[in-house]
Amino acid sequence: MDLEQEEALYEFLENVSKPFTLDDITDYIQASGHKLKKQLTMEIAAYLDARKIAFRQDNKHWVSRKTCFEPALFVITPSRLELLNGILIPGHRCVPFANPLVLPHRYSFFWKGEAIPVSTTEAPPEDLYPYYCVYGEEFAPQYIARDNPENEDAFNADPYEDPPEVSIHTLDMRGIYRECAFVPGDRFLVRTLNWNECKFELEKVGKDDWRHDDLNEWQKAAENGFENSFAMLGPGASTEEQIAFAYWYGGQRTREVPAYSLEEFLYEKTNRIDTVPYGIETRFWFAGREIPDSANLQNYTVPPDRTFIENLLYEKNIPISEFVILSYIRDSFYRNEKHVDLVINRLIPPVIHLEEAEYDLLTDYITESMDDFYKGYSVFLDQGAGPVRQRVAELHTAVIELSTKLQKGEIEAAWLPRHTFIVLSQIQGHAAALLEDLAFDEPPSETDIAAMDNALDSMIDTFTDIKELINNAMDNFRRSNLTLIHGGKTSEQSKGQSWRMIQISISGLEVWRRAIIPHDCTMEQLHQLIQIGMNWNGNLRFRFYYEAADGNKEYLHDKVKLGDIDFHGKKELIYEYGSKWNVKVIIMSSYQPANDETARFIAGDGGAPPDHVDGPRHFRKLLYSLEIGGNSEKKTAQSELGTEFVPGVFVMDKMNQKLKEIFQETGAKNPSGDI
């Protein structure tokens, strides 16, 4: 579809009030005066599937978000802080019952038919983040910054530090709280009056007005909806998308009352849904499990109805739109370079092979585009956007080149940092979006340029960090695969000499360790290694299992040796420790030990939680309290974590000394065969 047809599609979805077919959209686009083409219906279907902007009801009918959510009811539960200050912060409270294109400070709320007045509230940003974190904790600052121009300027002043105070639009609820004698635990039932314009009617519900059985019924529907959305769609493009489809897959009951507020459900009630790392972002996911990495770059903004040029690049693992190509062309003009080969070399790093026919197609397209663009280009008018575009293009090229090298298989995926391709995809996607914004004649405003520059600084820092981790992983991988040749050894003797590199990581947390262990390490020894690596006390029951070829769990006895396990697939174990902790054990490459080799840790990251803490979610809350909580919250968190706990810190030398003692005590053989 072209841009005009896409606009007509969105216009249709904003106005339709009943289930529709693809023919209905095609008729609307034609009635709007836009040209039709033969494959338009197929392109519309692909667009709806890829962009997730409507729900598929059956093989023929679709439902728009407006149709799904405008008649629905949901709940907002004011916090004690809001009740104390006589305010209500819209924030993420109306997801997914609000048009995602409208920012929260633009919402309108009504009480008994009258508009609720809007006021402003000043506070440090960290006090306000909890009211925007459903969008993703990493995006909360952006929503607050966009509340007003002053906030945006304050955040842009220093991309690495929050401003001391910001001002946001809030609802003035003092009269309503007094009128209703509102107390903590009371709720607002919310009715969507207009989904497009985000208008809502509030009605009070007392904290004891609804039966617990009815609330539990809603919770089960919501949990099923989230888990079905994860299974059907994966992590999705955003948390807002995840939540919208969770309410769809959860059925009509999730859009009715009695119900919990979304915050109550996600952060207080459910044990089945959790917030987990997703590269440099977060998503909701199955509790106790991490989102698997991708195998290549994923860019959710790439057109599903790709042009032949976009498809050519997509197949080369460069998921971009034609607007990104035009931005590269503008960058070449800014550099005063007009040769098409220079544009192609920056757009497609030399590590990517192009067939002669592909190169000719790309050359013709870029040459024609350069001729069209050069007539209206002014380097003088490009002085503001040009330097930013140049830096973004260089970053984008570097990401494409690095990801392509990794896909060539020079290193086993298990050795790479967690979520390597997800992180690279996110950087590439953000860089591509900036290039699209910088592809047009009219330059962005000075404020937008400053925001882009700050975002770019952060992206470059993240890319530098992940590249360094990848380089270290590749060095370790190469060293581990350097084997010594011992003449005269039988195959049985060589088998006894083989050790393993393993990686252990706590599900739901960015905490991992890498170690070298003997091939005949038992599950009991592996248990002790994990306990030492995570600084745990061994007070909880444990067991190991792996997934067999038939999909069933195969549990392992304490005396089973690592080298005797027939995995029938990917070499991974799960270590269940108590009811709250799961540790993934990845069996990596074989390792040829030296004569004096000892089992030891060689790398790791993150301070592990004490094992008495109530699972990954609670641990993250404690870390959050330590970082930005008040004095009492920090003291409570530190007391639960222990005075010796330091976030992000682990002492490898101390761990290795304990590990050496354990393997000696249990009679593990060293490479020479001595006890």
VMD Tcl script that draws the C-alpha trace (Angstrom):
set ca {
  {0.00 0.00 0.00}
  {1.09 3.58 -0.57}
  {0.96 6.22 2.14}
  {-2.46 7.56 1.10}
  {-3.96 4.07 1.21}
  {-2.42 3.44 4.64}
  {-3.96 6.68 5.90}
  {-7.34 5.60 4.53}
  {-6.96 2.24 6.29}
  {-6.31 3.91 9.65}
  {-9.22 6.27 9.04}
  {-11.48 3.29 8.40}
  {-10.36 1.55 11.61}
  {-10.95 4.71 13.65}
  {-14.56 4.92 12.50}
  {-15.76 1.34 12.04}
  {-18.04 0.15 14.85}
  {-18.71 -3.48 13.92}
  {-16.77 -6.49 12.59}
  {-15.57 -5.93 9.02}
  {-14.12 -7.80 6.05}
  {-11.16 -6.99 3.83}
  {-13.62 -6.06 1.07}
  {-15.13 -3.44 3.38}
  {-11.73 -1.75 3.67}
  {-11.10 -2.00 -0.07}
  {-14.47 -0.37 -0.77}
  {-13.70 2.41 1.72}
  {-10.32 3.13 0.12}
  {-11.93 3.24 -3.31}
  {-14.72 5.53 -2.07}
  {-12.05 7.84 -0.62}
  {-10.75 8.42 -4.13}
  {-7.53 6.44 -3.87}
  {-6.26 4.29 -6.70}
  {-6.70 0.57 -6.34}
  {-4.38 -2.17 -7.48}
  {-5.04 -5.84 -8.04}
  {-3.25 -7.15 -4.93}
  {-4.58 -4.48 -2.52}
  {-6.77 -6.92 -0.56}
  {-3.78 -9.20 0.03}
  {-1.67 -6.22 1.08}
  {-4.34 -5.10 3.56}
  {-4.43 -8.58 5.12}
  {-0.63 -8.64 5.38}
  {-0.65 -5.15 6.89}
  {-3.24 -6.02 9.54}
  {-1.37 -9.21 10.45}
  {2.03 -7.52 10.64}
  {1.02 -4.29 12.38}
  {-1.40 -5.96 14.84}
  {-3.81 -3.01 14.55}
  {-6.94 -5.18 14.47}
  {-8.07 -8.55 15.80}
  {-8.94 -11.50 13.56}
  {-12.40 -12.76 14.57}
  {-12.59 -15.65 12.09}
  {-11.35 -16.50 8.61}
  {-13.32 -13.64 7.10}
  {-14.02 -11.01 9.75}
  {-11.82 -8.62 11.71}
  {-12.52 -6.40 14.73}
  {-10.92 -2.99 15.24}
  {-9.58 -1.90 18.60}
  {-12.29 0.76 18.72}
  {-14.99 -1.87 18.24}
  {-13.43 -4.14 20.85}
  {-12.71 -1.63 23.60}
  {-15.16 1.27 23.27}
  {-18.11 -0.64 24.81}
  {-15.87 -2.19 27.48}
  {-15.51 -1.48 31.20}
  {-12.29 -1.40 33.18}
  {-10.91 -0.31 36.54}
  {-8.53 2.32 37.92}
  {-7.42 2.06 41.53}
  {-5.98 5.35 42.88}
  {-2.80 5.04 44.93}
  {-2.38 6.40 48.45}
  {-0.13 9.13 47.03}
  {-2.88 10.24 44.65}
  {-5.51 10.22 47.39}
  {-3.23 12.22 49.68}
  {-2.62 14.87 47.01}
  {-6.13 14.93 45.57}
  {-5.05 13.94 42.08}
  {-5.29 11.10 39.56}
  {-2.48 10.42 37.08}
  {-3.84 8.92 33.83}
  {-0.44 7.50 32.83}
  {-0.82 3.89 31.67}
  {-4.13 3.40 33.51}
  {-6.27 3.24 30.34}
  {-4.18 0.74 28.34}
  {-5.54 -0.90 26.17}
  {-8.86 0.94 26.30}
  {-7.38 4.15 24.85}
  {-6.22 4.98 21.35}
  {-2.43 4.33 21.51}
  {-1.78 7.28 19.17}
  {-3.04 9.69 21.85}
  {-0.70 10.55 24.73}
  {-2.09 10.19 28.29}
  {-2.04 13.92 29.08}
  {-4.52 14.41 26.20}
  {-7.18 12.14 27.75}
  {-10.48 13.61 29.02}
  {-12.33 12.30 32.08}
  {-15.89 12.95 33.25}
  {-17.71 12.58 36.56}
  {-21.52 12.54 36.53}
  {-21.49 14.11 33.06}
  {-19.14 16.97 33.99}
  {-15.55 17.26 32.77}
  {-13.01 16.74 35.55}
  {-10.66 19.76 35.74}
  {-6.99 19.31 34.90}
  {-4.18 20.56 37.11}
  {-0.41 20.17 37.11}
  {1.72 18.28 39.60}
  {5.43 18.77 40.19}
  {7.59 15.88 41.39}
  {10.93 14.15 40.77}
  {10.61 11.87 37.71}
  {11.31 8.71 39.74}
  {8.16 9.37 41.80}
  {6.10 9.37 38.60}
  {7.65 6.43 36.74}
  {5.41 3.81 38.46}
  {2.39 5.42 36.76}
  {3.86 4.88 33.28}
  {5.77 1.59 33.69}
  {3.15 -0.61 31.99}
  {4.37 0.93 28.73}
  {7.78 -0.49 29.68}
  {10.04 0.95 32.37}
  {12.46 2.09 29.66}
  {9.74 4.19 28.00}
  {8.36 5.88 31.15}
  {10.76 8.88 30.85}
  {9.63 9.45 27.26}
  {5.95 9.66 28.21}
  {6.73 12.11 31.01}
  {9.02 14.17 28.74}
  {6.27 14.48 26.12}
  {3.74 15.73 28.69}
  {4.93 19.30 28.05}
  {7.78 21.14 26.26}
  {9.49 22.08 29.53}
  {9.83 18.44 30.50}
  {11.26 17.59 27.09}
  {13.86 20.34 27.39}
  {14.75 19.16 30.91}
  {15.28 15.55 29.79}
  {17.21 16.63 26.68}
  {19.60 18.73 28.76}
  {21.38 15.60 29.95}
  {20.50 12.20 28.44}
  {22.32 10.37 31.27}
  {20.67 12.06 34.26}
  {17.03 12.63 35.14}
  {16.06 16.25 35.80}
  {15.50 17.02 39.51}
  {11.81 17.82 38.95}
  {9.21 17.71 36.20}
  {5.61 18.86 35.83}
  {2.82 16.63 34.48}
  {-0.88 17.11 33.79}
  {-3.07 15.40 36.39}
  {-6.78 15.30 37.20}
  {-7.92 17.53 40.06}
  {-9.85 15.00 42.15}
  {-10.10 16.81 45.50}
  {-13.84 17.47 45.26}
  {-14.61 13.95 44.02}
  {-12.56 12.24 46.73}
  {-14.33 14.32 49.40}
  {-17.76 13.79 47.89}
  {-17.35 10.00 47.78}
  {-15.40 9.63 51.03}
  {-12.78 7.78 48.98}
  {-10.46 5.53 51.00}
  {-7.48 3.36 49.96}
  {-8.75 0.26 48.19}
  {-11.77 1.96 46.61}
  {-11.84 1.83 42.83}
  {-13.10 3.72 39.83}
  {-15.17 1.84 37.30}
  {-14.25 3.39 33.94}
  {-16.47 3.48 30.85}
  {-14.96 4.44 27.47}
  {-17.09 7.17 25.93}
  {-14.96 7.76 22.83}
  {-12.03 5.50 21.99}
  {-10.56 7.71 19.26}
  {-10.51 10.86 21.39}
  {-9.84 9.01 24.69}
  {-12.82 10.23 26.68}
  {-13.78 8.31 29.82}
  {-16.53 8.38 32.47}
  {-15.64 7.55 36.10}
  {-17.88 5.91 38.70}
  {-16.92 4.91 42.25}
  {-16.87 1.29 43.44}
  {-16.19 0.56 47.12}
  {-13.35 -1.77 48.02}
  {-15.79 -4.38 49.40}
  {-18.52 -4.01 46.74}
  {-17.27 -6.90 44.60}
  {-16.98 -10.57 45.58}
  {-13.53 -12.14 45.62}
  {-14.82 -15.09 43.59}
  {-15.85 -12.72 40.80}
  {-12.47 -10.97 40.89}
  {-10.68 -14.33 40.79}
  {-12.73 -15.32 37.77}
  {-11.59 -12.14 35.99}
  {-7.98 -12.83 36.99}
  {-8.07 -16.33 35.46}
  {-9.46 -14.92 32.22}
  {-6.74 -12.25 32.14}
  {-3.97 -14.77 32.85}
  {-5.21 -17.04 30.08}
  {-5.42 -14.07 27.73}
  {-1.83 -13.02 28.39}
  {-0.46 -16.53 28.07}
  {-2.39 -17.11 24.84}
  {-1.05 -13.85 23.41}
  {2.52 -14.88 24.29}
  {2.05 -18.28 22.65}
  {0.40 -16.86 19.53}
  {2.37 -13.64 18.98}
  {5.60 -13.94 20.97}
  {6.92 -10.82 22.72}
  {5.40 -8.45 20.14}
  {6.43 -4.97 19.15}
  {5.49 -3.33 22.48}
  {3.93 -3.99 25.87}
  {0.86 -2.02 24.74}
  {0.40 -4.48 21.87}
  {0.82 -7.43 24.26}
  {-1.85 -6.08 26.59}
  {-4.34 -5.31 23.81}
  {-4.14 -8.88 22.49}
  {-4.23 -10.31 26.02}
  {-7.61 -8.65 26.54}
  {-8.74 -9.97 23.17}
  {-7.60 -13.56 23.73}
  {-8.93 -13.42 27.30}
  {-12.44 -13.04 25.91}
  {-15.34 -10.82 26.85}
  {-14.83 -11.46 30.58}
  {-11.59 -9.43 30.60}
  {-13.53 -6.42 29.31}
  {-16.19 -6.59 32.01}
  {-16.40 -5.94 35.74}
  {-15.89 -6.97 38.51}
  {-12.22 -6.70 37.62}
  {-8.86 -5.72 38.98}
  {-7.04 -2.71 37.62}
  {-4.27 -3.61 35.19}
  {-1.63 -2.50 37.72}
  {-3.11 -4.59 40.53}
  {-3.27 -7.64 38.29}
  {0.25 -7.40 36.84}
  {2.19 -6.27 39.89}
  {0.25 -7.67 42.85}
  {-2.13 -10.49 41.96}
  {-0.79 -12.80 39.27}
  {2.08 -15.24 39.69}
  {1.83 -16.47 36.09}
  {2.81 -13.26 34.30}
  {6.02 -11.36 34.91}
  {8.11 -8.53 33.49}
  {11.25 -9.89 31.86}
  {14.23 -8.40 30.00}
  {13.87 -8.19 26.23}
  {17.18 -6.87 24.96}
  {17.37 -3.24 26.09}
  {13.61 -3.19 26.66}
  {11.15 -5.19 28.78}
  {8.09 -7.26 27.99}
  {5.48 -9.23 29.89}
  {6.08 -12.97 29.67}
  {5.49 -16.35 31.27}
  {6.72 -16.09 34.88}
  {10.01 -17.88 35.46}
  {10.93 -18.01 31.77}
  {13.00 -15.77 29.56}
  {12.19 -14.68 26.03}
  {14.32 -16.65 23.55}
  {16.70 -14.73 21.33}
  {16.05 -14.25 17.64}
  {18.22 -15.74 14.91}
  {18.44 -12.53 12.87}
  {17.42 -8.88 12.87}
  {13.75 -8.18 13.56}
  {12.28 -4.79 12.67}
  {8.55 -4.53 13.36}
  {8.27 -1.29 11.36}
  {9.29 -2.84 8.03}
  {6.41 -2.69 5.54}
  {4.66 -6.07 5.19}
  {3.85 -5.16 1.56}
  {7.49 -4.60 0.68}
  {8.53 -3.11 -2.66}
  {10.98 -5.10 -4.76}
  {13.89 -3.00 -3.42}
  {12.74 -3.36 0.20}
  {12.32 -7.10 -0.32}
  {15.79 -7.41 -1.89}
  {17.33 -5.79 1.20}
  {15.08 -7.72 3.60}
  {16.37 -10.99 2.18}
  {19.91 -9.74 2.85}
  {18.92 -9.19 6.53}
  {18.59 -5.42 6.10}
  {14.98 -4.81 7.23}
  {14.39 -1.20 6.16}
  {11.91 0.86 4.15}
  {12.69 2.92 1.07}
  {12.64 6.04 3.26}
  {15.82 4.79 4.96}
  {17.47 4.47 1.54}
  {16.45 8.05 0.75}
  {18.04 9.15 4.03}
  {21.31 7.46 3.02}
  {21.10 9.39 -0.27}
  {20.62 12.68 1.58}
  {23.62 11.75 3.72}
  {25.72 11.34 0.59}
  {24.67 14.82 -0.59}
  {25.59 16.25 2.81}
  {29.02 14.61 2.50}
  {29.29 16.08 -1.01}
  {29.61 12.57 -2.43}
  {27.50 11.92 -5.50}
  {28.75 8.52 -6.65}
  {26.15 5.75 -6.33}
  {28.77 3.15 -5.25}
  {29.50 5.12 -2.08}
  {25.83 5.08 -1.14}
  {25.57 1.33 -1.76}
  {28.73 0.59 0.27}
  {27.32 2.44 3.28}
  {23.85 0.98 2.87}
  {25.14 -2.57 2.33}
  {28.42 -3.39 4.10}
  {30.97 -5.33 1.98}
  {30.45 -8.43 4.16}
  {27.04 -8.85 2.45}
  {27.27 -10.42 -1.00}
  {25.18 -9.02 -3.84}
  {24.62 -10.87 -7.08}
  {25.32 -8.84 -10.22}
  {21.62 -8.57 -11.06}
  {20.82 -7.42 -7.51}
  {23.58 -4.82 -7.65}
  {22.28 -3.52 -10.97}
  {18.71 -3.23 -9.64}
  {19.90 -1.34 -6.58}
  {22.16 0.90 -8.65}
  {19.33 1.84 -11.00}
  {16.98 2.59 -8.10}
  {19.49 4.73 -6.18}
  {20.67 6.55 -9.31}
  {17.11 7.51 -10.21}
  {16.37 8.57 -6.63}
  {19.55 10.63 -6.45}
  {18.61 12.45 -9.64}
  {15.15 13.25 -8.26}
  {16.38 14.30 -4.82}
  {19.35 16.40 -5.87}
  {17.18 18.97 -7.62}
  {15.59 20.10 -4.34}
  {18.46 19.44 -1.94}
  {20.17 22.34 -0.11}
  {23.21 21.65 2.03}
  {22.60 25.02 3.72}
  {19.12 23.95 4.88}
  {20.55 20.58 5.95}
  {23.04 21.97 8.46}
  {20.84 21.06 11.43}
  {19.80 17.54 10.43}
  {22.87 16.58 8.37}
  {25.34 15.82 11.20}
  {22.74 13.74 13.11}
  {21.75 11.83 9.98}
  {25.39 11.09 9.25}
  {26.00 9.63 12.72}
  {22.78 7.58 12.58}
  {23.67 6.16 9.16}
  {27.14 5.15 10.40}
  {25.61 3.42 13.43}
  {23.00 1.66 11.28}
  {25.68 0.38 8.89}
  {27.78 -0.88 11.81}
  {24.83 -2.80 13.28}
  {24.02 -4.43 9.93}
  {27.66 -5.41 9.43}
  {28.05 -6.90 12.92}
  {24.82 -8.89 12.77}
  {25.74 -10.27 9.35}
  {29.13 -11.45 10.61}
  {27.47 -13.19 13.56}
  {24.99 -14.94 11.27}
  {27.85 -16.52 9.33}
  {28.20 -18.95 12.22}
  {31.77 -18.17 13.26}
  {30.69 -18.51 16.90}
  {28.13 -20.77 18.58}
  {25.03 -18.82 19.56}
  {25.26 -20.06 23.17}
  {28.50 -18.11 23.60}
  {26.99 -14.78 22.64}
  {25.69 -12.33 25.26}
  {22.06 -12.86 26.16}
  {19.60 -11.46 23.60}
  {22.37 -10.41 21.22}
  {20.15 -10.30 18.14}
  {17.25 -8.76 20.05}
  {19.50 -5.90 21.22}
  {20.95 -5.43 17.74}
  {17.42 -5.50 16.28}
  {16.26 -2.82 18.69}
  {19.22 -0.57 17.89}
  {18.75 -1.14 14.17}
  {15.01 -0.46 14.40}
  {15.49 2.79 16.34}
  {18.25 3.92 13.97}
  {16.09 3.12 10.94}
  {13.19 5.10 12.45}
  {15.46 8.12 12.93}
  {16.68 7.83 9.35}
  {13.07 7.77 8.14}
  {12.37 10.97 10.09}
  {15.42 12.58 8.47}
  {14.59 11.58 4.89}
  {12.41 14.55 3.95}
  {12.95 18.12 2.74}
  {11.46 19.79 5.80}
  {14.00 19.42 8.63}
  {12.87 18.59 12.19}
  {12.71 21.38 14.76}
  {15.73 22.24 16.90}
  {14.09 20.53 19.88}
  {13.50 17.36 17.86}
  {17.10 17.44 16.59}
  {18.37 17.72 20.17}
  {16.18 14.80 21.24}
  {17.41 12.72 18.29}
  {21.01 13.54 19.16}
  {20.54 12.44 22.77}
  {18.77 9.25 21.71}
  {21.62 8.57 19.30}
  {24.23 8.98 22.05}
  {22.43 6.36 24.11}
  {22.13 3.99 21.14}
  {25.84 4.33 20.34}
  {26.75 3.60 23.97}
  {24.55 0.49 23.94}
  {26.03 -0.69 20.65}
  {29.56 -0.14 21.93}
  {28.78 -2.20 25.04}
  {27.19 -5.10 23.16}
  {30.00 -5.11 20.58}
  {32.60 -5.33 23.35}
  {30.73 -8.23 24.95}
  {30.49 -9.98 21.58}
  {34.21 -9.52 20.92}
  {35.05 -10.96 24.36}
  {32.72 -13.90 23.73}
  {34.37 -14.59 20.38}
  {37.83 -14.47 21.99}
  {36.74 -16.93 24.69}
  {35.11 -19.15 22.09}
  {38.27 -19.29 19.98}
  {40.48 -19.99 22.99}
  {38.19 -22.75 24.22}
  {38.32 -24.45 20.83}
  {42.13 -24.53 20.67}
  {42.87 -28.18 21.47}
  {46.18 -29.81 22.34}
  {47.22 -32.89 20.38}
  {48.32 -35.80 22.59}
  {49.90 -38.65 20.64}
  {49.25 -42.25 21.57}
  {45.94 -41.62 23.35}
  {43.07 -43.99 22.87}
  {39.59 -42.61 22.23}
  {38.53 -43.71 25.73}
  {41.44 -41.84 27.32}
  {40.67 -38.75 25.24}
  {37.07 -38.88 26.40}
  {38.26 -38.76 30.00}
  {40.33 -35.68 29.20}
  {37.36 -33.72 27.78}
  {35.91 -30.93 29.91}
  {32.98 -28.62 29.28}
  {32.26 -24.93 29.24}
  {28.83 -24.23 30.77}
  {26.74 -21.13 31.35}
  {24.23 -20.81 34.19}
  {21.64 -18.02 34.31}
  {18.69 -17.24 36.56}
  {15.45 -17.09 34.59}
  {13.88 -13.65 34.67}
  {17.08 -11.86 35.71}
  {20.24 -10.54 34.07}
  {22.38 -12.75 36.31}
  {24.69 -15.33 34.71}
  {27.97 -17.17 35.26}
  {30.25 -19.10 32.90}
  {32.38 -21.98 34.20}
  {34.70 -24.81 33.15}
  {33.90 -28.21 34.68}
  {35.03 -31.84 34.24}
  {33.19 -34.07 31.80}
  {32.32 -36.45 34.66}
  {30.81 -33.75 36.87}
  {27.77 -35.17 38.66}
  {24.45 -33.42 39.19}
  {25.30 -33.15 42.89}
  {28.52 -31.31 42.02}
  {26.69 -29.13 39.49}
  {24.18 -28.27 42.21}
  {27.03 -27.18 44.47}
  {28.60 -25.17 41.67}
  {25.34 -23.27 41.11}
  {24.97 -22.66 44.84}
  {28.48 -21.17 44.96}
  {28.01 -19.13 41.78}
  {24.78 -17.60 43.07}
  {25.96 -17.35 46.69}
  {23.01 -19.43 47.86}
  {22.73 -21.42 51.08}
  {21.36 -24.75 49.85}
  {18.33 -24.61 52.14}
  {15.78 -25.42 49.41}
  {15.05 -28.63 47.53}
  {16.50 -28.93 44.04}
  {16.25 -31.13 40.98}
  {17.61 -31.16 37.43}
  {15.73 -32.02 34.28}
  {16.03 -31.69 30.52}
  {13.44 -31.83 27.78}
  {13.45 -35.19 25.99}
  {12.75 -35.70 22.30}
  {9.07 -36.43 23.01}
  {8.69 -33.14 24.89}
  {8.52 -34.72 28.34}
  {10.76 -33.72 31.24}
  {13.54 -36.17 32.08}
  {14.58 -35.74 35.75}
  {18.15 -36.62 36.70}
  {19.50 -38.45 39.76}
  {22.19 -36.74 41.86}
  {24.85 -39.24 40.77}
  {24.23 -38.88 37.02}
  {27.31 -37.52 35.25}
  {27.14 -34.69 32.76}
  {28.95 -36.71 30.09}
  {26.46 -39.57 30.31}
  {23.37 -37.52 29.44}
  {21.90 -38.08 25.97}
  {20.15 -34.77 25.31}
  {18.63 -35.68 21.92}
  {18.78 -32.02 20.90}
  {19.95 -28.73 22.36}
  {22.17 -29.23 25.35}
  {20.31 -27.46 28.13}
  {19.38 -28.40 31.68}
  {16.93 -26.70 34.01}
  {17.82 -26.52 37.70}
  {14.71 -26.09 39.85}
  {15.61 -24.63 43.21}
  {12.68 -24.31 45.55}
  {9.44 -23.05 44.04}
  {10.70 -19.61 43.02}
  {14.03 -20.08 41.22}
  {14.81 -21.69 37.88}
  {18.37 -21.71 36.54}
  {19.11 -22.52 32.91}
  {22.31 -24.53 32.38}
  {23.66 -24.36 28.81}
  {26.24 -27.01 27.94}
  {28.67 -25.27 25.63}
  {31.75 -26.40 23.70}
  {34.20 -29.07 24.77}
  {37.32 -27.77 26.45}
  {40.80 -29.35 26.43}
  {42.19 -28.85 29.96}
  {45.76 -28.27 31.03}
  {47.42 -30.78 33.37}
  {46.70 -28.63 36.42}
  {43.19 -27.62 35.35}
  {40.58 -27.05 38.06}
  {36.86 -26.44 37.87}
  {36.42 -22.67 37.94}
  {34.26 -19.70 36.97}
  {35.67 -17.62 34.13}
  {33.03 -14.88 33.62}
  {29.70 -13.60 34.81}
  {27.49 -10.61 35.43}
  {25.01 -9.43 38.03}
  {24.70 -9.90 41.76}
  {22.51 -12.93 42.46}
  {19.52 -12.59 44.79}
  {19.61 -14.32 48.20}
  {17.69 -17.57 47.89}
  {15.17 -16.60 50.58}
  {13.86 -13.73 48.41}
  {10.39 -14.42 46.97}
  {11.37 -14.91 43.31}
  {12.67 -12.75 40.42}
  {9.82 -10.25 40.43}
  {10.19 -9.46 44.13}
  {13.97 -9.24 43.73}
  {13.56 -6.63 40.98}
  {11.24 -4.63 43.25}
  {13.87 -4.70 45.99}
  {16.55 -3.49 43.57}
  {14.19 -0.72 42.44}
  {13.69 0.33 46.06}
  {17.45 0.34 46.66}
  {17.99 2.53 43.62}
  {15.29 5.19 43.84}
  {13.19 4.41 46.92}
  {12.85 6.60 49.98}
  {14.98 6.05 53.06}
  {12.52 3.66 54.70}
  {12.09 1.67 51.46}
  {15.87 1.43 51.02}
  {16.33 0.22 54.60}
  {13.59 -2.40 54.22}
  {15.05 -3.64 50.94}
  {18.61 -3.77 52.28}
  {17.40 -5.62 55.36}
  {15.70 -8.29 53.22}
  {18.67 -8.60 50.85}
  {21.24 -8.64 53.65}
  {23.93 -6.16 54.58}
  {26.54 -7.95 52.45}
  {24.49 -7.74 49.25}
  {25.77 -5.21 46.70}
  {23.74 -4.88 43.46}
  {25.58 -6.11 40.39}
  {28.64 -7.38 42.29}
  {30.04 -10.89 42.53}
  {33.56 -11.88 43.61}
  {34.85 -14.56 41.24}
  {38.11 -15.34 43.08}
  {36.22 -16.16 46.27}
  {33.80 -18.36 44.33}
  {36.63 -20.23 42.63}
  {38.32 -21.01 45.95}
  {35.07 -22.53 47.25}
  {34.60 -24.42 43.99}
  {38.09 -25.90 44.18}
  {37.41 -27.13 47.70}
  {34.10 -28.74 46.68}
  {35.54 -30.70 43.76}
  {38.50 -31.87 45.85}
  {36.24 -32.97 48.71}
  {33.97 -34.96 46.41}
  {36.89 -36.80 44.81}
  {36.59 -35.34 41.30}
  {39.42 -36.42 39.05}
  {41.78 -33.92 37.55}
  {42.93 -34.32 33.94}
  {45.90 -36.49 34.85}
  {43.62 -39.07 36.45}
  {44.75 -38.55 40.05}
  {42.28 -38.14 42.88}
}
mol new
graphics top color blue
foreach p $ca { graphics top sphere $p radius 0.5 }
foreach p [lrange $ca 0 end-1] q [lrange $ca 1 end] { graphics top cylinder $p $q radius 0.2 }
display resetview
